[in-house]
């Protein structure tokens, strides 16, 4: 009976070029799985923090107190992500501008909105972290594996030139070694593509909810600033 080569033997017996392709795909797979785990943890924390802050924000709590409570947590070493980060950026700018009595209501409101837009862009960058790498792995890994396969098959057929008898048993090991590269390319690409699609969808959902919150918070700020600016400055009544 002929000895059957194991998968490990096929990798060891492959040409240096094919082995390099396999190593590259293995590294890409390991790094992509690390990034997938990192993104899963981040999105889980972001979702939990978003629900917590929404419940706290719409509970009727005074916004100034909500901001102060966050500042205390910040001094204790906590960090803010997502919706709370947007709120703090907008409220901080609103509190600063509203004290300037020479500014019009629209200027105060626009300043707060601009601060929230900057905070939203920063949060979107955090959400998009590692997604470009996952997309690259998902789109290029099959082609890298295919390159290794083509190279291995070429190397295998070149060996037939020196063989006295060309049989299937002669070329089968070489072709098997080459096909391992394709399999590894798919192994690296499929999880990366699935994870990218899943995370990209969640980025869109979170981005929409952040924009909705920013619009709602802008409406609250607008009512407050217009109420403050519309309050007439009454002169003290003179005694009769």
C-alpha positions as CSV (number, residue, x, y, z in Angstrom):
1,X,0.0,0.0,0.0
2,X,1.2,3.5,-0.8
3,X,1.8,5.8,2.1
4,X,-0.7,8.7,2.2
5,X,0.7,12.1,2.9
6,X,-0.8,14.0,5.8
7,X,-1.7,17.7,5.5
8,X,1.4,18.6,7.5
9,X,3.6,16.5,5.2
10,X,2.0,18.3,2.2
11,X,2.9,21.7,3.7
12,X,6.5,20.6,4.5
13,X,7.0,19.1,1.0
14,X,5.7,22.2,-0.8
15,X,8.1,24.5,-2.7
16,X,9.5,27.5,-0.9
17,X,7.2,29.9,-2.8
18,X,4.1,27.9,-1.9
19,X,5.2,27.7,1.7
20,X,5.7,31.4,1.8
21,X,2.2,31.9,0.5
22,X,0.8,29.5,3.1
23,X,2.7,31.4,5.9
24,X,1.4,34.7,4.7
25,X,-2.2,33.4,4.7
26,X,-1.8,31.9,8.1
27,X,-0.6,35.2,9.5
28,X,-3.4,37.0,7.8
29,X,-5.9,34.5,9.3
30,X,-4.4,34.8,12.9
31,X,-4.4,38.6,12.7
32,X,-7.9,38.8,11.3
33,X,-9.3,36.5,14.1
34,X,-7.6,38.8,16.7
35,X,-9.3,41.8,15.1
36,X,-12.6,40.0,14.9
37,X,-12.4,39.3,18.7
38,X,-11.4,42.9,19.4
39,X,-14.3,44.3,17.4
40,X,-16.8,41.9,19.0
41,X,-15.7,43.1,22.5
42,X,-15.8,46.8,21.4
43,X,-19.2,46.6,19.8
44,X,-20.6,44.8,22.8
45,X,-19.3,47.5,25.1
46,X,-20.5,50.2,22.8
47,X,-24.0,48.7,22.7
48,X,-24.2,48.4,26.5
49,X,-23.0,51.9,27.0
50,X,-25.4,53.3,24.5
51,X,-28.4,51.7,26.2
52,X,-27.2,52.8,29.6
53,X,-26.7,56.4,28.5
54,X,-30.0,56.6,26.6
55,X,-31.9,55.4,29.7
56,X,-30.1,57.9,31.9
57,X,-30.5,60.8,29.4
58,X,-34.2,60.3,28.8
59,X,-34.9,59.7,32.5
60,X,-35.5,63.4,33.1
61,X,-32.2,64.0,34.8
62,X,-30.8,67.5,34.7
63,X,-28.3,67.7,31.9
64,X,-25.8,69.8,33.9
65,X,-25.9,67.1,36.6
66,X,-25.5,64.4,33.9
67,X,-22.4,66.2,32.6
68,X,-21.0,66.6,36.1
69,X,-21.5,63.0,36.9
70,X,-19.6,62.1,33.8
71,X,-16.8,64.4,34.7
72,X,-16.4,62.7,38.1
73,X,-16.3,59.3,36.3
74,X,-13.7,60.7,34.0
75,X,-11.5,61.8,36.9
76,X,-11.8,58.2,38.2
77,X,-10.3,56.9,35.1
78,X,-13.4,56.0,33.0
79,X,-13.5,56.7,29.3
80,X,-16.5,57.7,27.2
81,X,-17.5,56.1,23.9
82,X,-20.4,56.5,21.6
83,X,-23.4,58.6,22.5
84,X,-22.1,59.9,25.8
85,X,-19.0,61.3,24.1
86,X,-21.2,63.1,21.6
87,X,-23.4,64.5,24.4
88,X,-20.4,65.8,26.4
89,X,-18.9,67.5,23.4
90,X,-22.1,69.3,22.6
91,X,-23.0,70.2,26.1
92,X,-19.5,71.5,26.9
93,X,-19.5,73.8,23.8
94,X,-23.1,74.9,24.6
95,X,-22.2,75.8,28.2
96,X,-19.2,77.8,27.0
97,X,-21.0,79.7,24.2
98,X,-24.2,80.5,26.1
99,X,-22.3,82.5,28.6
100,X,-21.2,84.9,25.9
101,X,-24.1,87.3,25.8
102,X,-23.0,89.0,22.6
103,X,-23.5,85.8,20.6
104,X,-26.8,85.2,18.8
105,X,-28.8,82.0,19.4
106,X,-28.0,80.6,16.0
107,X,-24.3,81.0,16.7
108,X,-24.5,79.2,20.0
109,X,-26.6,76.4,18.5
110,X,-24.3,76.0,15.5
111,X,-21.2,75.8,17.7
112,X,-22.8,73.0,19.8
113,X,-23.8,71.1,16.6
114,X,-20.3,71.5,15.2
115,X,-18.8,70.1,18.3
116,X,-21.2,67.1,18.1
117,X,-20.4,66.5,14.5
118,X,-16.6,66.4,15.3
119,X,-17.4,63.9,18.1
120,X,-19.5,61.8,15.8
121,X,-16.7,61.6,13.3
122,X,-14.3,60.5,16.0
123,X,-16.8,57.8,17.1
124,X,-17.3,56.6,13.5
125,X,-13.5,56.3,13.2
126,X,-13.5,54.1,16.3
127,X,-16.3,52.0,14.9
128,X,-14.4,51.5,11.6
129,X,-11.2,50.4,13.3
130,X,-9.8,47.2,11.7
131,X,-12.6,46.9,9.2
132,X,-10.4,48.0,6.3
133,X,-7.9,45.2,7.2
134,X,-10.7,42.6,7.3
135,X,-12.0,43.8,4.0
136,X,-8.5,43.4,2.5
137,X,-8.0,39.9,3.9
138,X,-11.5,38.9,2.6
139,X,-10.9,40.2,-0.9
140,X,-7.2,39.3,-1.5
141,X,-6.7,36.0,0.4
142,X,-8.4,33.8,-2.3
143,X,-6.2,35.3,-5.0
144,X,-3.1,34.9,-2.9
145,X,-4.0,31.2,-2.3
146,X,-4.8,30.8,-6.0
147,X,-1.3,32.2,-6.8
148,X,0.2,29.6,-4.6
149,X,-1.8,26.9,-6.3
150,X,-0.9,27.9,-9.8
151,X,2.8,28.2,-8.8
152,X,2.7,24.7,-7.2
153,X,1.0,23.1,-10.2
154,X,3.6,24.7,-12.5
155,X,6.3,23.4,-10.3
156,X,4.7,19.9,-10.3
157,X,4.4,19.7,-14.0
158,X,7.9,21.0,-14.5
159,X,9.0,17.9,-12.6
160,X,7.4,15.7,-15.1
161,X,10.0,16.7,-17.7
162,X,12.6,14.7,-15.7
163,X,10.3,11.8,-14.9
164,X,10.7,8.6,-16.9
165,X,7.0,7.8,-16.6
166,X,4.2,10.4,-16.2
167,X,1.4,9.0,-14.1
168,X,-1.3,10.4,-11.8
169,X,0.7,9.2,-8.8
170,X,3.6,11.2,-9.9
171,X,1.8,14.6,-10.1
172,X,-0.8,14.0,-7.4
173,X,1.4,15.0,-4.4
174,X,2.5,18.2,-6.1
175,X,-1.0,19.1,-7.0
176,X,-2.3,18.3,-3.5
177,X,0.4,20.6,-2.0
178,X,-0.7,23.4,-4.3
179,X,-4.4,23.0,-3.5
180,X,-3.6,23.4,0.2
181,X,-2.8,27.1,-0.6
182,X,-6.2,27.6,-2.1
183,X,-7.8,26.0,0.9
184,X,-5.9,28.2,3.3
185,X,-6.8,31.3,1.2
186,X,-10.5,30.4,1.7
187,X,-10.0,29.7,5.3
188,X,-8.6,33.2,5.8
189,X,-11.1,34.9,3.6
190,X,-14.5,33.5,4.6
191,X,-14.4,34.6,8.3
192,X,-13.0,38.0,7.4
193,X,-15.8,38.6,4.8
194,X,-18.5,37.5,7.2
195,X,-17.1,39.6,10.1
196,X,-16.7,42.6,7.8
197,X,-20.3,42.4,6.6
198,X,-21.6,42.0,10.1
199,X,-19.5,44.8,11.6
200,X,-20.2,47.2,8.7
201,X,-23.9,46.7,9.2
202,X,-23.5,47.5,12.9
203,X,-21.5,50.6,12.1
204,X,-24.4,51.9,10.0
205,X,-26.9,51.2,12.8
206,X,-24.8,52.9,15.4
207,X,-24.0,55.8,13.1
208,X,-27.8,56.3,12.5
209,X,-28.6,56.2,16.2
210,X,-25.7,58.7,16.9
211,X,-27.1,61.1,14.3
212,X,-30.6,60.8,15.7
213,X,-29.4,61.5,19.2
214,X,-27.4,64.5,18.0
215,X,-30.5,65.9,16.3
216,X,-32.7,65.3,19.3
217,X,-30.1,66.9,21.6
218,X,-29.8,69.8,19.2
219,X,-33.5,70.4,19.6
220,X,-33.2,70.4,23.4
221,X,-30.3,72.9,23.2
222,X,-32.2,75.1,20.7
223,X,-35.2,75.4,23.1
224,X,-32.9,76.3,26.0
225,X,-30.8,78.8,24.1
226,X,-33.8,80.5,22.5
227,X,-35.5,80.7,25.9
228,X,-32.5,82.3,27.5
229,X,-32.0,84.8,24.7
230,X,-35.7,85.6,24.5
231,X,-35.9,86.5,28.2
232,X,-36.1,90.3,28.4
233,X,-33.8,92.1,30.7
234,X,-36.1,93.9,33.0
235,X,-35.0,97.1,34.5
236,X,-35.4,97.5,38.3
237,X,-38.6,99.4,39.1
238,X,-38.0,102.9,40.6
239,X,-39.7,103.7,43.8
240,X,-42.9,105.8,43.6
